[in-house]
Amino acid sequence: MILFRYLTREVLLTMSAVAGILLLVIMGSRFIRYFSNAAEGDFPVTILGNLMLFHLPGFMELILPLAFFLGILLAYGQLYMNSEITVMVACGISPTRLLKVTLLPATVVAVLVGLCSLWLTPVGTLNTETMLEEQRSRLDVSVLAPGRFQEFGQGRTAYISGFSNDGKTMENVFVHELGDRGEDVHNYVTRAASGYQEIREDTGSRFLVLEAGERYGVTPGRFEAQRLIFERYTLRLGATRERQALDSFEVASTPALLASSDPRAAAQWQWRAGLPLMVFILALMAQPLSKVNPRQGRFAKLLPAVFLYVAYLSLLLAAVDTIGSGAWPVAIGVWPVHGLFLGLGLLLLWHSQRKGMR
């Protein structure tokens, strides 16, 4: 038990450090991308935190297998560097016993990965797509950022200088619209001291209410213009649309995938079910790969191991695409890819045991 706790602690601590670094890099990249979209007015900044939270399970299902793989390599590599594995073997710890100790934390990681891939990731993806679809379907002035010319639907371009303290009233509003008048295209420019959005509960329609301003109408090529001075002017933005149903298999629940006869559903289900299995296969390959010469250093086989993981993941993705397109039988599925790397892991383990655990 002392040996088990020691090895498990070393592997899990190293895995946590690697997972934290990878998660920070990936989440930072996605945050910058979403923040740029929010700055352009694609959606309000207020939903940015929810979007990042919904993406977290999808990141974890890919990060945890790699982090556990590298955790075993680095932790056991350090033990080889300090000759601790040599002492364990001298005390009667066989390679099979060491493998059993490795597979116990692998079970915990596989359960977490399965929880993410089979349940949390589809739920998070569904919530993300629903939220973005709702923002795309709404012609909401809440996406406007002060000091920028932005489009917000139906050929309208708006500019505001700022919001009031409560965030509901816009100040110094400028709106440009294009309207058809027969064969001509008419330009409408509206300027107001303030404005706010109003929603009619009975019809669901939304209006932009402008106060204390002027409205100009100009047709290019004609030497005439219209001018309207108003105290209150209302622009209809449109009705709030219902959310559109998302039929993508990536957002479907696992029971729904099992009940479907579509090859894309089968490919998606096999992808989700294969990720927990991937943890055990990577653990099997990591133990022989972690054996290093003290003169080489603990990072000697890190780069080949990363290439091995990338090849594994790339073949899985290629198999999923091939099954989804109908070019590969569903009955065979992605399992030959898992079988290939399982055989590679067993071959590496046999070769390591044949050379001994010196």
C-alpha positions in Angstrom: 0.0 0.0 0.0 2.9 2.4 0.7 4.3 1.7 -2.7 0.9 2.1 -4.4 0.2 5.4 -2.7 3.7 6.7 -3.6 3.5 5.8 -7.3 -0.1 6.9 -7.6 0.7 10.3 -6.0 3.7 10.8 -8.3 1.7 10.0 -11.4 -1.4 12.1 -10.4 0.6 15.1 -9.3 2.5 15.1 -12.6 -0.7 14.6 -14.5 -2.4 17.5 -12.7 0.5 19.8 -13.5 0.5 18.8 -17.2 -3.3 19.1 -17.5 -3.3 22.5 -15.8 -0.7 23.8 -18.3 -2.5 22.4 -21.3 -5.9 23.6 -20.1 -4.6 27.1 -19.5 -3.1 27.2 -23.1 -6.3 25.9 -24.8 -8.7 27.9 -22.7 -6.7 31.0 -23.2 -6.7 30.6 -27.0 -10.4 30.0 -27.0 -11.0 33.0 -24.7 -9.1 35.3 -27.0 -11.1 34.1 -30.0 -14.5 34.6 -28.2 -13.4 37.9 -26.8 -12.5 39.1 -30.3 -16.0 38.0 -31.5 -17.6 39.8 -28.6 -15.7 42.9 -29.4 -17.0 42.8 -33.0 -20.5 42.6 -31.7 -21.3 39.0 -32.5 -22.6 38.4 -29.0 -22.7 40.2 -25.7 -19.6 40.0 -23.4 -21.9 38.8 -20.5 -22.2 35.3 -22.0 -18.5 34.9 -22.4 -18.1 33.1 -19.1 -20.9 30.7 -19.8 -19.4 29.8 -23.2 -16.0 29.0 -21.6 -17.7 26.9 -18.9 -19.6 24.9 -21.5 -16.5 24.2 -23.5 -14.6 22.8 -20.4 -15.8 19.2 -20.6 -14.8 19.0 -24.3 -11.3 20.2 -23.5 -11.0 17.8 -20.6 -11.9 14.7 -22.5 -8.9 15.3 -24.8 -6.5 16.8 -22.2 -6.8 14.1 -19.5 -5.6 11.1 -21.6 -2.6 13.1 -22.9 -1.9 14.5 -19.4 -2.1 11.0 -17.8 0.1 9.6 -20.6 2.8 12.3 -20.0 2.3 12.0 -16.3 3.4 8.3 -16.3 6.3 9.1 -18.6 7.6 11.9 -16.5 6.9 10.4 -13.1 8.4 7.0 -13.9 11.2 8.6 -15.8 12.2 10.4 -12.7 12.1 7.2 -10.7 14.4 5.6 -13.3 16.7 8.6 -13.0 16.9 8.1 -9.2 17.3 4.3 -9.6 14.1 3.8 -7.5 12.6 1.4 -10.0 15.8 -0.6 -9.8 15.4 -0.8 -6.0 11.7 -1.9 -6.4 12.7 -4.7 -8.8 15.4 -5.8 -6.4 12.8 -6.0 -3.7 10.6 -8.3 -5.7 8.3 -5.8 -7.5 7.7 -7.4 -10.9 6.8 -5.5 -14.1 3.3 -7.0 -14.0 2.9 -5.7 -10.4 4.0 -2.3 -11.5 1.6 -2.4 -14.4 -1.3 -3.2 -12.1 -0.4 -0.3 -9.9 -0.4 2.0 -13.0 -3.8 0.7 -14.2 -5.5 1.6 -10.9 -5.2 5.4 -11.3 -5.9 4.9 -15.0 -9.3 3.6 -14.0 -10.1 6.8 -12.2 -8.9 8.9 -15.1 -11.0 6.7 -17.5 -14.1 7.3 -15.5 -13.6 11.0 -15.6 -13.0 11.0 -19.3 -16.1 8.8 -19.8 -18.2 11.1 -17.8 -17.1 14.0 -20.0 -17.3 12.3 -23.3 -20.6 10.4 -22.8 -22.5 13.1 -20.9 -21.0 16.4 -20.0 -19.5 17.3 -23.4 -22.7 16.8 -25.4 -24.6 18.8 -22.8 -22.1 21.6 -22.9 -21.9 21.6 -26.7 -25.7 21.7 -26.9 -25.9 24.7 -24.5 -23.1 26.5 -26.4 -24.8 26.1 -29.8 -28.2 27.0 -28.4 -26.8 30.1 -26.8 -25.0 31.2 -30.0 -28.1 30.4 -32.1 -30.2 32.5 -29.8 -27.8 35.5 -30.1 -27.7 35.1 -33.9 -31.5 35.0 -34.1 -32.0 38.1 -31.9 -31.6 41.6 -33.4 -30.6 42.9 -30.0 -29.0 46.3 -29.4 -27.2 44.9 -26.3 -24.4 43.7 -28.6 -23.5 47.3 -29.5 -20.2 48.5 -28.1 -19.6 52.2 -27.5 -17.4 54.0 -30.0 -17.8 51.5 -32.8 -19.8 51.3 -36.0 -21.6 47.9 -35.9 -24.2 46.1 -37.9 -27.1 44.7 -35.9 -29.4 43.2 -38.5 -31.7 44.1 -41.5 -29.0 46.3 -43.1 -28.7 48.7 -40.2 -25.5 50.2 -38.9 -25.4 51.9 -35.5 -23.0 53.9 -33.5 -23.4 54.9 -29.8 -21.1 56.9 -27.6 -21.9 55.1 -24.4 -24.6 53.7 -22.0 -26.2 55.2 -19.0 -25.2 54.1 -15.5 -27.9 51.4 -15.4 -26.8 50.1 -18.8 -30.3 50.4 -20.4 -30.2 53.7 -22.1 -27.9 54.5 -25.0 -26.4 57.9 -25.5 -25.7 59.8 -28.7 -27.2 57.3 -31.1 -26.5 57.2 -34.8 -28.4 54.7 -37.1 -28.0 54.2 -40.8 -30.5 52.2 -42.8 -31.0 51.1 -46.4 -34.6 51.1 -47.8 -36.0 50.3 -51.2 -38.2 53.0 -52.9 -39.2 51.5 -56.3 -36.0 51.1 -58.3 -34.0 53.4 -56.1 -32.1 52.6 -52.9 -32.9 55.2 -50.2 -30.5 56.0 -47.3 -31.9 56.9 -44.0 -29.7 58.5 -41.3 -31.2 58.9 -37.8 -29.5 60.8 -35.0 -30.8 61.0 -31.5 -29.7 62.1 -28.1 -30.7 58.9 -26.4 -32.4 55.6 -27.1 -33.5 52.3 -25.5 -34.9 49.0 -26.5 -38.6 48.1 -25.9 -40.3 44.7 -26.2 -44.0 44.4 -26.7 -45.2 41.5 -24.5 -48.3 40.9 -26.6 -46.6 40.4 -29.9 -43.0 39.7 -28.9 -41.8 42.4 -31.3 -38.9 44.6 -30.3 -38.4 48.3 -31.0 -35.6 50.8 -30.8 -37.1 53.9 -29.2 -35.1 57.1 -30.0 -35.6 60.4 -28.3 -34.8 64.0 -29.2 -33.3 63.7 -32.7 -33.4 64.1 -36.4 -34.0 61.7 -39.3 -32.7 62.3 -42.9 -33.7 60.5 -46.1 -31.4 60.8 -49.1 -31.5 59.0 -52.5 -28.1 58.9 -54.3 -28.1 60.9 -57.5 -31.0 63.2 -56.5 -30.7 66.7 -55.3 -33.3 66.4 -52.6 -33.5 65.2 -49.1 -36.1 64.6 -46.3 -35.6 65.9 -42.8 -37.7 64.9 -39.8 -37.3 66.4 -36.4 -38.8 64.3 -33.6 -39.1 64.0 -29.9 -39.7 60.3 -30.0 -39.1 57.9 -32.9 -39.6 54.1 -33.0 -37.8 51.7 -35.2 -39.1 48.1 -35.4 -36.2 45.6 -35.0 -38.2 42.5 -35.5 -39.9 39.7 -33.6 -38.1 37.4 -31.2 -37.6 34.1 -33.1 -38.0 30.7 -31.5 -34.9 28.7 -31.0 -34.2 26.4 -34.0 -33.7 22.7 -33.2 -30.1 21.5 -33.5 -29.9 18.2 -35.3 -26.1 17.7 -35.1 -25.0 14.4 -33.7 -22.3 16.1 -31.8 -24.9 17.6 -29.5 -27.1 14.5 -29.3 -27.2 12.5 -26.1 -25.6 9.1 -26.0 -28.9 7.2 -25.7 -30.1 9.1 -28.8 -27.0 8.0 -30.7 -27.5 4.4 -29.7 -31.1 4.5 -30.9 -30.2 6.0 -34.3 -29.3 3.9 -37.3 -27.4 6.7 -39.0 -23.7 5.9 -39.6 -22.8 9.4 -38.3 -24.5 8.6 -35.0 -22.6 5.3 -34.8 -19.3 7.0 -35.5 -20.0 9.7 -32.9 -21.0 7.0 -30.3 -17.8 5.0 -31.0 -15.7 8.1 -30.6 -17.2 8.9 -27.2 -16.9 5.3 -26.0 -13.4 5.0 -27.3 -11.9 7.8 -25.3 -12.0 6.0 -21.9 -10.5 2.9 -23.6 -7.8 5.2 -24.9 -6.7 6.0 -21.4 -5.9 2.3 -20.6 -4.0 1.8 -23.9 -1.9 4.9 -23.4 -1.1 3.7 -19.8 0.0 0.4 -21.3 2.3 2.1 -23.7 3.6 4.7 -21.2 5.2 2.2 -18.8 7.8 0.7 -21.2 8.3 4.2 -22.8 9.1 5.7 -19.4 12.2 3.5 -19.1 15.2 5.8 -19.7 18.9 5.7 -19.2 20.0 8.1 -16.3 22.4 9.7 -18.8 19.6 10.5 -21.2 17.3 12.4 -18.8 13.6 12.0 -18.1 12.6 13.9 -21.2 14.4 11.6 -23.6 11.3 9.9 -24.9 8.8 12.7 -24.4 8.8 13.9 -28.0 8.3 10.4 -29.5 5.5 9.8 -27.0 3.8 13.0 -28.1 4.1 12.0 -31.7 2.6 8.6 -30.8 -0.4 10.3 -29.1 -1.0 12.6 -32.0 -0.9 9.6 -34.5 -3.4 7.8 -32.2 -5.8 10.7 -32.1 -5.5 11.5 -35.8 -6.2 7.9 -36.8 -9.3 7.9 -34.5 -10.6 11.2 -36.1 -10.0 9.9 -39.6 -11.8 6.7 -38.7 -14.8 8.6 -37.3 -15.0 10.7 -40.5 -14.8 7.6 -42.7 -17.5 5.8 -40.8 -19.7 8.9 -40.9 -19.4 9.2 -44.6 -20.4 5.5 -45.1 -17.0 4.5 -46.6 -16.2 2.2 -43.7 -18.5 -0.4 -42.1 -20.1 0.6 -38.9 -19.7 -3.0 -37.5 -15.9 -2.7 -37.7 -15.8 0.9 -36.6 -12.9 2.6 -34.9 -12.0 -0.6 -33.0 -9.1 -1.6 -35.4 -7.3 1.7 -34.4 -7.6 0.8 -30.7 -6.5 -2.7 -31.5 -3.5 -1.5 -33.4 -2.2 0.7 -30.5 -3.1 -2.0 -28.0 -0.9 -4.4 -29.9 1.8 -1.8 -30.0 1.6 -1.3 -26.3 1.8 -5.1 -25.6 4.8 -5.3 -28.0 6.6 -2.5 -26.1 5.8 -4.1 -22.8 7.0 -7.5 -23.9 10.2 -5.9 -25.3 10.8 -4.1 -22.1 10.3 -7.2 -19.9 12.5 -9.2 -22.2 15.4 -6.7 -21.7 14.7 -6.7 -18.0 13.8 -3.8 -15.7 17.4 -2.8 -15.1 
